[in-house]
Amino acid sequence: MSAEKDIQQKADLLGIHKLGIIKLEAMLDYADRLRERMEQIPNGEAVYGSFLRFADLKRALPWAKSLVVAVLHYGHYAIPQAADGRFGKAYLVDPRFNPKSAEHQKVIALEGYMRELDIRTEGSEYPGITAFRWAAYKAGLGTIRRNNFFYTELGSWVTITAWATDAEMELISSPSLPECPTNCDRCVHACPVNSLSSAYTMNMATCISRITTSNKYASADDATNEKIGRWIYGCDVCQDVCPMNAEKWRSDDAFPDLDELGKFLSPEKILGMSYDEIEDRLARKFFYIKKEFLLKWKLNAINSMMNDLAQDAGPRLRSALSDENELVREHARLALVKLEAYQG
């Protein structure tokens, strides 16, 4: 049996959703697609220029010959009520640094198996060795839809990883997925901040997921803060409204430790935590916000509460007026002004 078939068989035994293998050269046209996007958004080179390195892996890995691409399905986990509509689902069930998760164990097992075959591998799920969605698309494992997410028959609720290898291999599939519905632009119109300004393009710099998870203390302006709505960390709007995701998410399983963590994911709970508690309970899992920017959690929580205009938000917001950080105190004051104006 060929190495490709061996790896495919192992992936099937592990329960990996999709697996494909492409030659390294197959990624070269990613640079063209990226430059097209750069031309479509303001300051495109600054936003996306650093990703050009993902197109030509030979520069960083001159020994590499192929990419093994694995797609894993995560849309089968129960989401805590406190986090629903406030946290992006992919972040909640991110398996990358959770060795208890089934998806994490599958990735480790497949990598170990390739090494048993005496195949040299180099992989990094964070920040990644290449453009995972484009690699999966080139391997024929699914399609990229107008909201820019990668889809299989299970919708966009999938995560992708890849390894560069020193083996001459290729294993490409032919997906039979339907196209996006004719003239469907629900995702474009639903994007609260117009980051998804047209099909197949997106301004990462203005995306709610990027704004809420970046290591910056505030978004550009009050209008943007209002458009962010209830989101604290991430955003699922363009995926949730997509008809190709309809009824795809199941809540059959419990993601390891998520039920317990869910007790601390409401904006009120976050605002009431000390910074040490935020570091201990949140920063380890939601690692995009670094330790030195932990107050971003409280700013996001205040913004979520301010946009919720909940009748019972006042006491918690008033308690934040004595927070140790002036920026948090100022945001709490502004939120109280808005809440009191709303309540009349």
C-alpha positions as a Markdown table, in Angstrom:
| # | Residue | x | y | z |
|---|---|---|---|---|
| 1 | Met | 0.0 | 0.0 | 0.0 |
| 2 | Ser | 1.2 | 3.5 | -0.8 |
| 3 | Ala | 2.1 | 6.0 | 2.0 |
| 4 | Glu | -1.0 | 8.1 | 0.9 |
| 5 | Lys | -3.3 | 5.2 | 1.4 |
| 6 | Asp | -1.7 | 4.3 | 4.7 |
| 7 | Ile | -2.2 | 7.8 | 6.0 |
| 8 | Gln | -5.8 | 7.9 | 4.7 |
| 9 | Gln | -6.6 | 4.6 | 6.3 |
| 10 | Lys | -5.2 | 5.7 | 9.6 |
| 11 | Ala | -7.2 | 9.0 | 9.4 |
| 12 | Asp | -10.4 | 7.0 | 8.8 |
| 13 | Leu | -9.6 | 4.8 | 11.8 |
| 14 | Leu | -9.1 | 7.8 | 14.0 |
| 15 | Gly | -12.4 | 9.3 | 12.9 |
| 16 | Ile | -10.8 | 12.3 | 11.1 |
| 17 | His | -13.5 | 14.0 | 9.0 |
| 18 | Lys | -11.5 | 14.6 | 5.8 |
| 19 | Leu | -7.9 | 14.1 | 4.7 |
| 20 | Gly | -6.1 | 15.1 | 1.6 |
| 21 | Ile | -2.5 | 15.6 | 0.4 |
| 22 | Ile | -1.2 | 18.2 | -2.1 |
| 23 | Lys | 2.2 | 19.0 | -3.5 |
| 24 | Leu | 3.8 | 22.1 | -2.1 |
| 25 | Glu | 3.6 | 23.8 | -5.4 |
| 26 | Ala | -0.2 | 23.7 | -5.3 |
| 27 | Met | -0.1 | 26.5 | -2.7 |
| 28 | Leu | 1.7 | 29.0 | -5.0 |
| 29 | Asp | -1.5 | 30.5 | -6.4 |
| 30 | Tyr | -2.6 | 31.4 | -2.9 |
| 31 | Ala | -0.4 | 34.5 | -3.4 |
| 32 | Asp | -2.6 | 35.6 | -6.3 |
| 33 | Arg | -5.8 | 35.2 | -4.4 |
| 34 | Leu | -4.3 | 37.1 | -1.5 |
| 35 | Arg | -3.2 | 40.0 | -3.7 |
| 36 | Glu | -6.7 | 40.1 | -5.1 |
| 37 | Arg | -8.1 | 40.6 | -1.6 |
| 38 | Met | -5.5 | 43.2 | -0.8 |
| 39 | Glu | -6.7 | 45.3 | -3.8 |
| 40 | Gln | -10.3 | 45.1 | -2.6 |
| 41 | Ile | -9.8 | 46.6 | 0.9 |
| 42 | Pro | -8.3 | 49.8 | 2.3 |
| 43 | Asn | -4.6 | 49.4 | 3.3 |
| 44 | Gly | -4.7 | 45.8 | 2.1 |
| 45 | Glu | -0.9 | 45.3 | 2.0 |
| 46 | Ala | -0.7 | 46.1 | 5.7 |
| 47 | Val | -3.6 | 43.9 | 6.6 |
| 48 | Tyr | -2.7 | 40.8 | 4.6 |
| 49 | Gly | 0.9 | 41.2 | 3.4 |
| 50 | Ser | 2.4 | 39.0 | 6.1 |
| 51 | Phe | 0.3 | 36.0 | 4.9 |
| 52 | Leu | 2.2 | 35.9 | 1.6 |
| 53 | Arg | 4.7 | 33.7 | 3.3 |
| 54 | Phe | 2.1 | 30.9 | 3.3 |
| 55 | Ala | 2.2 | 30.6 | -0.5 |
| 56 | Asp | 5.8 | 29.4 | -0.9 |
| 57 | Leu | 6.7 | 27.0 | 1.9 |
| 58 | Lys | 10.0 | 26.1 | 0.2 |
| 59 | Arg | 11.5 | 29.2 | 1.5 |
| 60 | Ala | 11.1 | 28.2 | 5.1 |
| 61 | Leu | 11.1 | 24.4 | 4.6 |
| 62 | Pro | 13.4 | 23.6 | 1.6 |
| 63 | Trp | 13.2 | 19.9 | 2.4 |
| 64 | Ala | 9.4 | 19.7 | 2.2 |
| 65 | Lys | 7.6 | 18.1 | -0.8 |
| 66 | Ser | 3.9 | 17.7 | 0.2 |
| 67 | Leu | 1.2 | 18.9 | 2.5 |
| 68 | Val | -1.0 | 16.6 | 4.5 |
| 69 | Val | -4.3 | 18.3 | 5.3 |
| 70 | Ala | -6.8 | 17.1 | 7.9 |
| 71 | Val | -10.3 | 18.5 | 8.4 |
| 72 | Leu | -12.0 | 17.8 | 11.8 |
| 73 | His | -15.6 | 18.5 | 12.6 |
| 74 | Tyr | -16.4 | 20.4 | 15.8 |
| 75 | Gly | -20.0 | 21.2 | 15.3 |
| 76 | His | -21.3 | 18.6 | 17.6 |
| 77 | Tyr | -20.7 | 20.2 | 21.0 |
| 78 | Ala | -23.1 | 21.8 | 23.5 |
| 79 | Ile | -22.5 | 25.6 | 23.9 |
| 80 | Pro | -23.0 | 27.1 | 27.4 |
| 81 | Gln | -26.0 | 29.4 | 27.5 |
| 82 | Ala | -23.9 | 32.3 | 28.9 |
| 83 | Ala | -21.5 | 32.1 | 25.9 |
| 84 | Asp | -24.1 | 31.6 | 23.2 |
| 85 | Gly | -24.1 | 34.7 | 20.9 |
| 86 | Arg | -21.2 | 36.2 | 22.9 |
| 87 | Phe | -18.3 | 33.9 | 22.1 |
| 88 | Gly | -17.5 | 32.5 | 18.7 |
| 89 | Lys | -18.2 | 28.8 | 18.8 |
| 90 | Ala | -14.8 | 27.9 | 17.3 |
| 91 | Tyr | -13.0 | 29.5 | 20.2 |
| 92 | Leu | -15.2 | 27.7 | 22.8 |
| 93 | Val | -14.4 | 24.3 | 21.4 |
| 94 | Asp | -10.8 | 25.0 | 20.1 |
| 95 | Pro | -8.9 | 21.7 | 20.5 |
| 96 | Arg | -5.4 | 23.1 | 19.9 |
| 97 | Phe | -4.3 | 23.4 | 23.5 |
| 98 | Asn | -6.8 | 21.0 | 25.1 |
| 99 | Pro | -5.2 | 17.6 | 25.2 |
| 100 | Lys | -8.4 | 16.2 | 26.6 |
| 101 | Ser | -10.4 | 16.9 | 23.4 |
| 102 | Ala | -11.0 | 14.2 | 20.9 |
| 103 | Glu | -9.9 | 16.4 | 18.0 |
| 104 | His | -6.6 | 17.2 | 19.7 |
| 105 | Gln | -5.9 | 13.5 | 20.3 |
| 106 | Lys | -6.7 | 12.7 | 16.6 |
| 107 | Val | -4.2 | 15.2 | 15.4 |
| 108 | Ile | -1.4 | 14.0 | 17.7 |
| 109 | Ala | -2.1 | 10.4 | 16.7 |
| 110 | Leu | -2.0 | 11.1 | 13.0 |
| 111 | Glu | 1.2 | 13.0 | 13.3 |
| 112 | Gly | 2.8 | 10.2 | 15.3 |
| 113 | Tyr | 1.7 | 7.7 | 12.7 |
| 114 | Met | 3.4 | 9.6 | 9.9 |
| 115 | Arg | 6.6 | 9.6 | 11.9 |
| 116 | Glu | 6.2 | 5.8 | 12.3 |
| 117 | Leu | 6.2 | 5.7 | 8.5 |
| 118 | Asp | 9.5 | 7.5 | 8.6 |
| 119 | Ile | 8.0 | 10.6 | 7.1 |
| 120 | Arg | 9.5 | 13.9 | 8.3 |
| 121 | Thr | 6.8 | 16.3 | 9.3 |
| 122 | Glu | 6.6 | 19.9 | 10.3 |
| 123 | Gly | 3.2 | 21.3 | 11.5 |
| 124 | Ser | 2.0 | 24.1 | 13.6 |
| 125 | Glu | -1.7 | 24.8 | 14.3 |
| 126 | Tyr | -0.9 | 28.1 | 15.8 |
| 127 | Pro | -0.1 | 30.3 | 14.1 |
| 128 | Gly | 0.1 | 27.7 | 11.3 |
| 129 | Ile | 2.5 | 26.8 | 8.6 |
| 130 | Thr | 0.3 | 27.7 | 5.6 |
| 131 | Ala | -3.2 | 28.9 | 4.7 |
| 132 | Phe | -5.2 | 26.0 | 5.9 |
| 133 | Arg | -8.5 | 26.8 | 4.2 |
| 134 | Trp | -6.9 | 27.2 | 0.8 |
| 135 | Ala | -4.8 | 24.0 | 1.3 |
| 136 | Ala | -8.0 | 22.1 | 2.2 |
| 137 | Tyr | -9.7 | 23.5 | -0.9 |
| 138 | Lys | -6.8 | 22.6 | -3.2 |
| 139 | Ala | -7.0 | 19.0 | -1.7 |
| 140 | Gly | -10.6 | 18.8 | -2.8 |
| 141 | Leu | -11.9 | 18.4 | 0.7 |
| 142 | Gly | -14.7 | 21.0 | 0.4 |
| 143 | Thr | -15.3 | 24.5 | -0.9 |
| 144 | Ile | -14.9 | 28.1 | 0.2 |
| 145 | Arg | -18.1 | 30.0 | 0.3 |
| 146 | Arg | -19.0 | 33.6 | 0.0 |
| 147 | Asn | -18.4 | 34.3 | 3.7 |
| 148 | Asn | -14.8 | 33.1 | 3.2 |
| 149 | Phe | -15.2 | 30.0 | 5.4 |
| 150 | Phe | -14.3 | 26.5 | 4.3 |
| 151 | Tyr | -17.3 | 24.1 | 4.1 |
| 152 | Thr | -17.8 | 20.4 | 3.9 |
| 153 | Glu | -21.2 | 18.6 | 3.8 |
| 154 | Leu | -21.2 | 19.3 | 7.6 |
| 155 | Gly | -21.2 | 23.1 | 7.0 |
| 156 | Ser | -18.4 | 25.5 | 8.1 |
| 157 | Trp | -18.2 | 24.1 | 11.6 |
| 158 | Val | -14.8 | 22.4 | 10.9 |
| 159 | Thr | -11.2 | 23.1 | 11.9 |
| 160 | Ile | -8.2 | 22.4 | 9.7 |
| 161 | Thr | -4.6 | 21.5 | 10.3 |
| 162 | Ala | -1.8 | 20.6 | 8.0 |
| 163 | Trp | 1.8 | 19.2 | 8.0 |
| 164 | Ala | 4.6 | 19.7 | 5.6 |
| 165 | Thr | 6.3 | 16.4 | 4.8 |
| 166 | Asp | 9.4 | 15.2 | 3.0 |
| 167 | Ala | 7.5 | 12.5 | 1.1 |
| 168 | Glu | 6.4 | 12.8 | -2.5 |
| 169 | Met | 2.7 | 12.2 | -2.1 |
| 170 | Glu | -0.7 | 13.4 | -3.5 |
| 171 | Leu | -4.2 | 12.5 | -2.6 |
| 172 | Ile | -6.9 | 14.8 | -4.0 |
| 173 | Ser | -10.6 | 14.4 | -3.7 |
| 174 | Ser | -13.5 | 15.7 | -5.9 |
| 175 | Pro | -16.2 | 17.2 | -3.6 |
| 176 | Ser | -19.8 | 17.2 | -4.7 |
| 177 | Leu | -21.1 | 20.1 | -2.7 |
| 178 | Pro | -23.8 | 22.5 | -4.0 |
| 179 | Glu | -22.8 | 26.0 | -4.9 |
| 180 | Cys | -24.0 | 28.9 | -2.8 |
| 181 | Pro | -27.6 | 29.7 | -3.7 |
| 182 | Thr | -28.0 | 32.0 | -6.6 |
| 183 | Asn | -27.8 | 35.6 | -5.6 |
| 184 | Cys | -27.5 | 34.7 | -1.9 |
| 185 | Asp | -25.8 | 37.5 | 0.0 |
| 186 | Arg | -27.1 | 37.0 | 3.5 |
| 187 | Cys | -23.7 | 36.8 | 5.0 |
| 188 | Val | -22.7 | 40.1 | 3.3 |
| 189 | His | -25.8 | 42.0 | 4.5 |
| 190 | Ala | -25.6 | 40.4 | 8.0 |
| 191 | Cys | -22.0 | 41.5 | 8.8 |
| 192 | Pro | -22.6 | 44.1 | 11.6 |
| 193 | Val | -19.4 | 46.1 | 10.8 |
| 194 | Asn | -19.4 | 45.7 | 7.0 |
| 195 | Ser | -16.1 | 43.8 | 7.2 |
| 196 | Leu | -17.6 | 41.3 | 4.7 |
| 197 | Ser | -18.3 | 44.0 | 2.2 |
| 198 | Ser | -18.8 | 41.7 | -0.8 |
| 199 | Ala | -18.7 | 38.0 | -1.5 |
| 200 | Tyr | -15.3 | 36.3 | -1.1 |
| 201 | Thr | -13.6 | 39.3 | 0.4 |
| 202 | Met | -13.2 | 40.5 | 4.0 |
| 203 | Asn | -11.3 | 43.2 | 5.8 |
| 204 | Met | -9.7 | 41.4 | 8.7 |
| 205 | Ala | -8.8 | 44.7 | 10.4 |
| 206 | Thr | -12.5 | 45.6 | 10.9 |
| 207 | Cys | -13.9 | 42.1 | 11.6 |
| 208 | Ile | -15.6 | 41.7 | 15.0 |
| 209 | Ser | -13.6 | 38.5 | 15.7 |
| 210 | Arg | -10.3 | 40.4 | 15.1 |
| 211 | Ile | -11.4 | 43.5 | 17.1 |
| 212 | Thr | -12.6 | 41.5 | 20.1 |
| 213 | Thr | -9.6 | 39.1 | 20.2 |
| 214 | Ser | -6.8 | 41.6 | 19.4 |
| 215 | Asn | -4.4 | 43.0 | 21.9 |
| 216 | Lys | -5.8 | 46.5 | 21.6 |
| 217 | Tyr | -7.8 | 48.2 | 24.2 |
| 218 | Ala | -10.6 | 49.8 | 22.2 |
| 219 | Ser | -12.1 | 49.7 | 18.8 |
| 220 | Ala | -11.9 | 52.6 | 16.4 |
| 221 | Asp | -14.9 | 54.5 | 17.6 |
| 222 | Asp | -18.2 | 54.5 | 19.5 |
| 223 | Ala | -20.2 | 53.5 | 16.4 |
| 224 | Thr | -18.0 | 50.4 | 15.9 |
| 225 | Asn | -18.4 | 49.5 | 19.6 |
| 226 | Glu | -22.2 | 49.6 | 19.2 |
| 227 | Lys | -22.1 | 47.5 | 16.0 |
| 228 | Ile | -20.1 | 44.8 | 17.9 |
| 229 | Gly | -23.3 | 44.2 | 19.8 |
| 230 | Arg | -23.2 | 41.4 | 22.4 |
| 231 | Trp | -20.0 | 39.8 | 21.2 |
| 232 | Ile | -17.2 | 39.4 | 23.8 |
| 233 | Tyr | -14.7 | 37.2 | 22.0 |
| 234 | Gly | -15.2 | 36.3 | 18.3 |
| 235 | Cys | -18.3 | 36.5 | 16.1 |
| 236 | Asp | -20.4 | 33.9 | 14.2 |
| 237 | Val | -22.9 | 36.1 | 12.4 |
| 238 | Cys | -21.9 | 35.3 | 8.8 |
| 239 | Gln | -21.8 | 31.6 | 9.6 |
| 240 | Asp | -25.0 | 31.6 | 11.5 |
| 241 | Val | -27.1 | 33.2 | 8.8 |
| 242 | Cys | -25.7 | 31.0 | 6.0 |
| 243 | Pro | -28.3 | 28.7 | 4.6 |
| 244 | Met | -25.6 | 26.1 | 3.9 |
| 245 | Asn | -25.2 | 25.9 | 7.7 |
| 246 | Ala | -28.9 | 25.4 | 8.4 |
| 247 | Glu | -29.4 | 22.7 | 11.0 |
| 248 | Lys | -25.8 | 21.6 | 10.7 |
| 249 | Trp | -24.8 | 22.2 | 14.3 |
| 250 | Arg | -25.6 | 19.5 | 16.8 |
| 251 | Ser | -25.3 | 19.6 | 20.6 |
| 252 | Asp | -24.7 | 16.0 | 21.2 |
| 253 | Asp | -21.4 | 16.1 | 23.2 |
| 254 | Ala | -19.7 | 17.9 | 26.0 |
| 255 | Phe | -16.4 | 19.6 | 25.2 |
| 256 | Pro | -13.9 | 18.9 | 27.9 |
| 257 | Asp | -14.0 | 21.5 | 30.8 |
| 258 | Leu | -16.4 | 23.8 | 28.9 |
| 259 | Asp | -19.4 | 23.3 | 31.2 |
| 260 | Glu | -17.4 | 24.4 | 34.2 |
| 261 | Leu | -15.9 | 27.3 | 32.3 |
| 262 | Gly | -19.3 | 28.4 | 31.1 |
| 263 | Lys | -20.1 | 29.5 | 34.6 |
| 264 | Phe | -17.7 | 32.4 | 34.1 |
| 265 | Leu | -18.4 | 33.5 | 30.6 |
| 266 | Ser | -21.3 | 36.0 | 31.1 |
| 267 | Pro | -20.2 | 39.7 | 30.8 |
| 268 | Glu | -21.3 | 40.2 | 34.4 |
| 269 | Lys | -19.1 | 37.4 | 35.7 |
| 270 | Ile | -16.1 | 38.7 | 33.6 |
| 271 | Leu | -16.6 | 42.2 | 34.9 |
| 272 | Gly | -16.6 | 41.0 | 38.5 |
| 273 | Met | -13.4 | 39.0 | 38.2 |
| 274 | Ser | -10.0 | 40.1 | 39.4 |
| 275 | Tyr | -7.3 | 40.2 | 36.8 |
| 276 | Asp | -5.7 | 37.2 | 38.4 |
| 277 | Glu | -8.9 | 35.3 | 38.0 |
| 278 | Ile | -9.2 | 36.4 | 34.4 |
| 279 | Glu | -5.7 | 35.1 | 33.7 |
| 280 | Asp | -6.4 | 31.8 | 35.4 |
| 281 | Arg | -9.9 | 31.1 | 34.0 |
| 282 | Leu | -10.0 | 32.8 | 30.6 |
| 283 | Ala | -6.5 | 33.7 | 29.3 |
| 284 | Arg | -5.3 | 30.1 | 29.2 |
| 285 | Lys | -8.0 | 29.0 | 26.8 |
| 286 | Phe | -8.7 | 32.2 | 24.9 |
| 287 | Phe | -5.1 | 32.8 | 24.3 |
| 288 | Tyr | -5.3 | 35.5 | 21.6 |
| 289 | Ile | -5.6 | 38.2 | 24.3 |
| 290 | Lys | -2.2 | 38.2 | 26.0 |
| 291 | Lys | -1.5 | 38.4 | 29.7 |
| 292 | Glu | -0.4 | 42.1 | 29.5 |
| 293 | Phe | -3.8 | 43.0 | 27.9 |
| 294 | Leu | -6.2 | 41.3 | 30.3 |
| 295 | Leu | -8.2 | 44.5 | 30.9 |
| 296 | Lys | -9.4 | 44.0 | 27.3 |
| 297 | Trp | -11.7 | 41.3 | 28.8 |
| 298 | Lys | -13.4 | 43.8 | 31.0 |
| 299 | Leu | -13.7 | 46.4 | 28.2 |
| 300 | Asn | -15.3 | 43.8 | 26.0 |
| 301 | Ala | -17.7 | 42.7 | 28.8 |
| 302 | Ile | -18.7 | 46.3 | 29.4 |
| 303 | Asn | -19.4 | 46.9 | 25.7 |
| 304 | Ser | -21.5 | 43.7 | 25.6 |
| 305 | Met | -23.5 | 44.8 | 28.6 |
| 306 | Met | -23.9 | 48.4 | 27.2 |
| 307 | Asn | -25.3 | 47.0 | 23.9 |
| 308 | Asp | -27.6 | 44.6 | 25.8 |
| 309 | Leu | -29.1 | 47.4 | 27.8 |
| 310 | Ala | -30.2 | 44.9 | 30.4 |
| 311 | Gln | -32.3 | 46.3 | 33.2 |
| 312 | Asp | -30.1 | 44.6 | 35.9 |
| 313 | Ala | -26.7 | 45.7 | 34.5 |
| 314 | Gly | -26.5 | 48.8 | 36.6 |
| 315 | Pro | -25.1 | 47.3 | 39.8 |
| 316 | Arg | -22.3 | 45.5 | 38.1 |
| 317 | Leu | -21.4 | 48.5 | 36.0 |
| 318 | Arg | -21.3 | 50.7 | 39.0 |
| 319 | Ser | -19.0 | 48.3 | 40.8 |
| 320 | Ala | -16.6 | 48.7 | 37.8 |
| 321 | Leu | -16.3 | 52.4 | 38.7 |
| 322 | Ser | -13.8 | 51.3 | 41.3 |
| 323 | Asp | -11.8 | 49.1 | 39.1 |
| 324 | Glu | -8.0 | 49.5 | 39.4 |
| 325 | Asn | -7.7 | 50.5 | 35.7 |
| 326 | Glu | -8.8 | 54.0 | 34.6 |
| 327 | Leu | -9.8 | 52.8 | 31.1 |
| 328 | Val | -12.2 | 50.3 | 32.6 |
| 329 | Arg | -13.6 | 52.9 | 34.9 |
| 330 | Glu | -14.2 | 55.3 | 32.0 |
| 331 | His | -15.9 | 52.7 | 29.9 |
| 332 | Ala | -18.1 | 51.8 | 32.8 |
| 333 | Arg | -19.1 | 55.4 | 33.3 |
| 334 | Leu | -20.0 | 55.7 | 29.6 |
| 335 | Ala | -22.0 | 52.5 | 29.7 |
| 336 | Leu | -24.0 | 53.7 | 32.8 |
| 337 | Val | -24.8 | 57.0 | 31.0 |
| 338 | Lys | -26.2 | 55.0 | 28.0 |
| 339 | Leu | -28.1 | 52.6 | 30.3 |
| 340 | Glu | -29.7 | 55.4 | 32.3 |
| 341 | Ala | -30.7 | 57.2 | 29.1 |
| 342 | Tyr | -32.3 | 54.1 | 27.8 |
| 343 | Gln | -34.2 | 53.5 | 31.0 |
| 344 | Gly | -35.5 | 57.0 | 30.9 |
